[in-house]
Amino acid sequence: MLTHPTLDQLRELKLDGMADAFVELEAQDRSKELGHAEWLALLIDRETANRSSKRLQSRLKAARLRHGQASIEDVDYRAPRKLDVVAKPRSARTRCSRASRRAGGSPSIATSS
């Protein structure tokens, strides 16, 4: 199989995630045990993840956030800023609760020191 034309075609079609996965799979000995459908599934998964990551990076760049690594869990509600814990977005509370349940604790808000 000619890998260079295949890689060139994938890159020409802007399927960079698939091209990267193709190179990695070719280099692994275990990949020889995979069937065609499994290979294709791995390539598609990588392309999907790559596009999702690019989309997120693009949106973060467009948002011009002052604190790019900030998260809702890092908010310190003890500081006198008149922030209401109840006013937190519902999705953040739910995500915090789920993570806490998986860890075996009670829901709480992470605070920064």
Long-range contacts (C-beta under 8 A, 24 or more apart in sequence): 15-47, 16-47, 16-50, 17-43, 17-46, 17-47, 17-48, 17-49, 17-50, 17-51, 18-43, 18-44, 18-46, 18-47, 20-46, 20-50, 21-45, 21-46, 21-47, 73-109, 73-110, 74-110, 74-111, 74-112, 75-109, 75-111, 76-111, 76-112, 77-109, 77-111, 78-111, 85-109
